[in-house]
């Protein structure tokens, strides 16, 4: 096969790519920093000729008109596995809807429901062997390359070449176009005083030689800072973060003591600054693999001393965690919280940690409550919860009765709410 000739045959314009979309199509696009920015930025332009097009995304990074403009209702519906701040804003337009999922089953469950008409992903330029790299995410992208009726790639020379399950051959691609836009970045959140306190408490729970998973936000960033005195940490995570890059630079993350994929940093996607993208570009020590593998609790549990660190918005006195919604209102997503939390508990010497502030809205609302807010989903089961950390301390709930959990959780609640929590526990016989 003459790869350059194949490339030329399959090369189309952006307008021609948009022309492939028909009413009632299911379009799936790559996740977060790997999203096809050019395609999504122009999708609204075909509004007048299409109806009921489903655009399946995850963690939207840009404010796209096809969902942010209320007039798009009835033309496009953005069905997403994880809400970002931009998706939350669009929710009241009726142009977006959440797809409940555990990350390791997200692709399988959606494919069980509906076969995709089009997959649009971003990729690096083709190499001399006819291969592209899907670059910054392979959480579900490979699954859709294999199942979609049409595979369209947005070629962007600014993307890093990342190894693992990311490789796509020209023979698997139906059409491609070039769009060398800026790769989406995630600004580094500076940890607050509360974040630092919580980060230090979590840091004390992480032993040398552990394999870690971190999430997004101020608390995970504070945890990364608190781990700077550790030795020989490894990474097996859904998201490769800026904090992990900093720990690698300092010699803290070496991956040498991992029991699975030794000497390699393993994730399903990467999101951060250009520094992070340059670090993983062509780096044989970093691999992105399918989410159905990386986030499988059985796989995660094969890591020795696996530590899963996630955050929550609210937690009840029995240990039920809501990490994705404010009452009925979707805020983010379940993501891999349950995957990694259960996996860590399966690991020899492993720990699952849920972190949250003890209060919200300037200390006026307790996040530890007798009942979750009406309509709030349970993101992480009380059957699976292990450690819970607030700025007031650490509660270990694994194996404990509800009576013991109530005491442990009230002890780490904000002092202003402890007496009320005791009263509510008595009132509703939570013991």
C-alpha positions in Angstrom: 0.0 0.0 0.0 1.2 3.5 -0.9 0.3 5.3 2.4 0.8 8.8 1.0 -1.5 8.0 -1.9 -4.1 6.5 0.5 -3.9 9.7 2.6 -4.5 11.8 -0.5 -7.5 9.8 -1.5 -9.1 10.1 1.9 -8.2 13.7 2.5 -11.3 16.0 2.5 -12.1 19.6 3.6 -13.8 20.5 6.9 -17.0 21.3 5.0 -17.0 17.9 3.4 -16.5 16.3 6.8 -19.5 18.2 8.1 -21.4 17.1 5.0 -21.2 13.5 6.2 -23.6 14.3 9.1 -27.3 13.4 8.6 -30.4 13.8 10.7 -30.6 11.4 13.6 -27.0 10.3 13.3 -25.0 9.2 16.4 -21.6 11.0 16.4 -19.0 10.1 19.0 -16.0 12.3 19.4 -12.7 12.0 21.4 -12.5 13.0 25.1 -11.2 16.2 26.7 -7.9 17.5 25.2 -8.3 15.0 22.3 -11.6 16.4 21.2 -11.7 17.4 17.5 -11.8 21.2 18.1 -12.3 22.2 14.5 -15.2 19.8 13.9 -17.0 20.7 17.1 -16.4 24.5 16.5 -18.1 24.3 13.1 -20.8 21.7 13.7 -23.5 24.4 14.5 -23.2 25.6 10.9 -25.2 22.7 9.5 -28.1 23.3 12.0 -30.7 24.2 9.3 -30.4 20.9 7.5 -30.3 18.4 10.4 -32.5 17.3 13.2 -32.0 15.2 16.3 -28.2 14.6 15.9 -26.7 13.0 19.0 -23.2 14.2 19.7 -21.6 11.9 22.3 -18.7 13.6 24.2 -16.9 13.4 27.5 -15.5 16.4 29.5 -16.0 19.2 26.9 -13.1 21.6 27.0 -14.5 24.4 24.8 -17.8 26.4 24.6 -19.2 24.9 21.4 -22.2 26.7 19.8 -24.0 23.4 18.8 -24.8 23.0 22.5 -24.3 26.4 24.1 -26.9 28.2 21.8 -30.5 27.5 22.9 -31.7 27.6 19.3 -29.8 24.3 18.7 -32.5 22.4 20.6 -34.1 19.8 18.3 -31.1 19.9 16.0 -28.4 18.6 18.3 -28.3 16.9 21.6 -25.0 16.7 23.4 -25.1 13.3 25.3 -22.0 13.2 27.5 -20.4 10.8 30.0 -19.0 13.7 32.1 -20.2 17.3 32.6 -17.7 20.1 32.5 -18.5 23.7 33.6 -19.4 24.4 30.0 -21.8 21.5 29.8 -23.4 22.6 33.1 -24.2 26.0 31.6 -25.8 24.4 28.5 -28.0 22.1 30.5 -30.9 24.5 30.8 -31.0 24.9 27.1 -32.2 21.3 26.7 -29.3 20.7 24.4 -27.3 18.3 26.7 -28.0 15.2 28.7 -25.8 13.0 31.0 -25.1 9.3 30.3 -24.7 7.5 33.6 -21.7 5.2 33.5 -18.6 3.6 35.2 -15.7 4.6 33.0 -14.5 1.0 32.4 -17.9 0.2 30.9 -18.8 3.5 29.3 -18.0 2.4 25.7 -19.4 -1.1 26.0 -22.7 0.1 27.5 -23.2 2.8 25.0 -22.4 0.5 22.1 -24.9 -2.0 23.6 -27.5 0.7 23.3 -26.7 2.2 19.9 -24.2 1.6 17.0 -22.4 4.9 16.0 -22.8 6.3 12.6 -19.7 8.5 12.8 -16.6 8.6 15.0 -14.6 11.9 14.8 -11.3 11.9 16.7 -8.2 14.0 16.7 -4.8 12.5 15.7 -1.2 13.2 15.0 0.1 13.4 11.4 0.7 10.0 9.7 4.1 8.4 10.1 6.0 6.6 7.3 4.3 3.3 8.2 0.8 4.7 7.8 0.0 5.1 11.5 -1.6 8.0 13.4 -1.6 8.4 17.2 -5.0 9.2 18.8 -2.7 11.1 21.2 -4.3 12.3 24.4 -7.1 9.9 25.0 -7.9 6.3 24.3 -10.6 5.9 27.0 -13.2 4.8 24.5 -11.8 6.0 21.2 -10.3 2.7 19.9 -13.7 1.0 20.5 -15.4 3.5 18.3 -12.8 3.3 15.5 -13.6 -0.4 15.4 -17.5 0.0 15.5 -18.4 3.2 13.7 -19.8 3.2 10.2 -17.5 6.1 9.3 -14.2 7.0 10.9 -13.1 10.6 10.4 -9.8 12.0 11.8 -8.9 15.6 12.5 -5.2 15.7 11.9 -3.4 18.2 14.2 0.4 18.6 14.2 0.3 20.2 17.6 -0.8 16.9 19.3 1.9 14.8 21.1 2.6 11.2 19.9 1.5 9.0 22.7 2.1 5.2 22.8 -0.2 2.3 23.9 -3.6 1.5 22.4 -3.5 4.8 20.5 -2.3 3.7 17.1 -4.7 3.8 14.1 -3.7 2.8 10.6 -4.7 4.6 7.5 -6.6 1.5 6.4 -9.0 1.9 9.3 -9.8 5.5 8.4 -12.5 6.6 6.0 -11.8 10.3 5.8 -9.4 12.8 7.3 -8.9 16.6 7.2 -6.2 18.9 8.7 -6.9 21.4 11.5 -3.8 22.6 13.4 -5.6 24.3 16.3 -4.4 24.8 19.8 -4.7 21.7 21.9 -7.1 22.2 24.9 -5.3 22.7 28.2 -6.4 22.5 31.8 -5.2 25.3 34.0 -3.4 24.2 37.2 -5.6 24.9 40.2 -3.6 26.4 43.1 -4.5 24.5 46.2 -6.3 26.4 49.0 -5.5 26.1 52.7 -8.1 23.4 53.1 -6.7 21.6 50.1 -3.3 21.6 51.6 -4.5 20.3 55.0 -6.5 17.5 53.3 -3.5 16.8 50.9 -1.1 16.4 53.8 -3.5 14.0 55.7 -3.8 11.9 52.5 0.0 12.0 52.0 0.5 10.3 55.4 -1.7 7.4 54.2 0.5 6.8 51.0 3.4 4.5 51.6 6.7 4.3 49.6 6.3 2.0 46.6 2.6 2.6 46.2 0.9 2.9 42.9 -1.4 5.9 42.7 -4.5 7.3 41.0 -5.3 11.0 41.2 -8.2 13.0 39.9 -8.9 16.7 38.9 -8.8 19.8 41.1 -7.3 21.5 44.1 -7.3 18.5 46.4 -5.5 16.2 44.0 -3.0 18.9 43.3 -2.4 19.3 47.0 -2.0 15.6 47.4 0.7 15.6 44.7 2.6 18.3 46.6 2.3 16.3 49.8 3.8 13.2 48.1 7.1 14.9 47.3 9.0 13.1 50.1 7.8 9.6 49.0 10.0 7.1 47.2 9.4 4.9 44.1 5.7 5.6 43.5 4.0 4.2 40.4 1.1 5.4 38.3 -2.0 3.5 37.2 -4.7 6.1 36.6 -7.5 7.1 34.4 -6.1 10.6 34.0 -2.4 11.5 33.7 -2.0 14.8 35.4 0.3 17.8 35.8 1.0 16.8 39.4 2.2 13.3 38.3 4.6 15.0 35.8 6.0 17.2 38.6 6.5 14.1 40.8 8.3 12.3 38.0 10.6 15.2 37.5 11.5 15.2 41.2 12.3 11.5 41.1 9.3 10.5 43.3 7.4 8.6 40.6 9.8 6.0 39.1 7.3 3.1 38.4 10.1 0.7 39.4 8.2 -1.1 42.1 5.0 -1.6 40.2 3.7 -5.2 39.9 1.8 -4.4 36.7 3.4 -2.6 33.7 6.6 -2.1 35.6 8.6 1.0 34.6 5.6 2.5 32.8 3.1 5.2 33.7 -0.3 3.9 32.6 -3.5 5.9 32.0 -6.5 6.2 29.7 -6.1 10.0 28.9 -3.9 12.9 29.7 -5.0 16.5 30.5 -3.0 19.4 31.7 -0.6 22.1 30.2 1.6 22.1 27.2 4.5 21.0 29.6 2.6 17.8 30.3 2.0 17.2 26.6 5.6 17.7 25.7 6.6 15.3 28.5 4.5 12.5 27.1 5.4 13.2 23.5 7.3 10.1 22.2 7.9 9.0 25.8 8.3 5.2 26.0 7.7 5.4 29.7 4.1 6.5 29.3 1.3 4.5 27.8 -2.4 5.2 27.3 -4.6 2.1 27.1 -8.3 1.5 26.7 -10.5 2.5 29.6 -12.1 -0.9 29.7 -8.7 -2.3 30.6 -7.1 0.4 32.7 -10.2 1.0 34.8 -11.2 -2.6 35.2 -11.3 -3.1 39.0 -9.8 -6.6 38.5 -6.8 -5.1 36.6 -6.4 -2.2 39.1 -6.4 -4.7 42.0 -3.3 -6.4 40.5 -1.2 -3.4 41.5 0.6 -3.8 44.8 -0.4 -1.1 47.3 -2.8 0.6 44.9 -4.0 3.9 46.3 -7.1 5.5 44.7 -7.7 9.2 45.6 -11.0 10.7 44.6 -13.2 13.6 45.7 -16.9 13.9 46.7 -19.5 16.6 47.0 -21.6 15.0 49.8 -21.5 12.0 52.0 -24.1 10.5 54.3 -23.6 9.1 57.8 -23.7 5.5 56.5 -20.9 6.2 53.9 -22.8 6.7 50.7 -20.9 9.2 48.4 -22.4 11.6 45.9 -19.5 12.9 43.8 -21.3 14.1 40.7 -24.4 16.1 41.4 -26.0 18.8 43.6 -29.2 17.1 44.4 -30.8 16.2 41.1 -28.7 18.7 39.2 -25.8 17.0 37.3 -22.5 18.6 38.1 -19.8 16.3 36.8 -19.8 12.5 36.5 -19.1 9.2 38.1 -16.1 8.7 35.9 -13.8 6.1 37.3 -14.4 6.7 41.0 -16.1 3.4 41.6 -13.7 1.5 39.3 -10.6 2.7 41.0 -12.0 2.7 44.5 -13.1 -1.0 44.3 -9.9 -1.9 42.4 -7.7 -0.3 45.2 -9.6 -2.4 47.9 -8.8 -5.5 45.8 -5.1 -4.7 45.9 -2.7 -6.2 48.4 -2.0 -3.3 50.8 -4.3 -1.0 48.8 -6.4 2.0 50.0 -9.4 3.8 48.6 -9.6 7.4 49.7 -12.5 9.8 49.3 -11.7 13.5 50.1 -14.1 16.3 50.6 -14.4 19.7 52.3 -16.4 19.5 55.5 -18.6 22.4 54.4 -19.8 24.3 51.3 -21.0 27.9 50.7 -18.7 29.6 53.2 -19.3 27.1 56.0 -23.1 27.4 55.9 -23.8 23.8 54.7 -22.3 20.6 56.0 -21.2 18.2 53.3 -21.5 15.3 55.7 -25.2 14.8 56.2 -27.7 12.4 57.7 -29.4 11.9 54.2 -28.1 12.7 50.8 -29.9 15.6 49.2 -33.2 14.7 47.5 -32.5 13.2 44.0 -28.7 12.9 44.6 -27.2 9.8 43.0 -24.9 7.5 44.8 -21.6 7.6 42.9 -19.7 5.4 45.3 -21.5 2.7 47.4 -21.2 2.6 51.1 -20.3 -1.1 50.6 -17.1 0.0 48.9 -16.1 3.1 50.9 -12.8 2.9 52.7 -11.0 6.0 54.0 -12.8 9.4 54.1 -10.7 12.6 54.6 -11.8 16.2 55.4 -9.8 19.0 56.8 -10.7 17.8 60.3 -9.2 14.3 60.0 -9.4 10.8 58.6 -12.2 8.3 59.1 -11.7 4.6 58.1 -15.0 3.0 57.3 -14.0 -0.4 55.8 -15.7 -3.2 57.7 -17.3 -0.9 60.3 -20.9 -1.0 61.3 -23.2 2.0 60.6 -23.1 2.8 64.4 -19.3 3.0 64.2 -19.4 4.9 60.9 -21.7 7.6 62.3 -19.2 8.3 65.1 -16.2 8.3 62.7 -17.8 10.7 60.3 -19.2 13.1 62.9 -15.7 13.3 64.3 -14.4 14.7 60.9 -17.4 16.9 60.2 -17.2 20.7 60.7 -17.5 21.4 64.5 -20.5 23.7 63.8 -22.6 20.8 62.5 -21.6 17.9 64.8 -24.3 18.3 67.4 -27.0 18.5 64.7 -25.6 15.4 63.0 -25.8 13.5 66.4 -29.4 14.7 66.8 -30.4 13.6 63.3 -28.7 10.2 63.8 -30.8 9.7 66.9 -34.0 11.0 65.3 -33.7 8.6 62.4 -32.1 5.7 64.2 -29.0 5.7 62.1 -27.0 3.2 64.0 
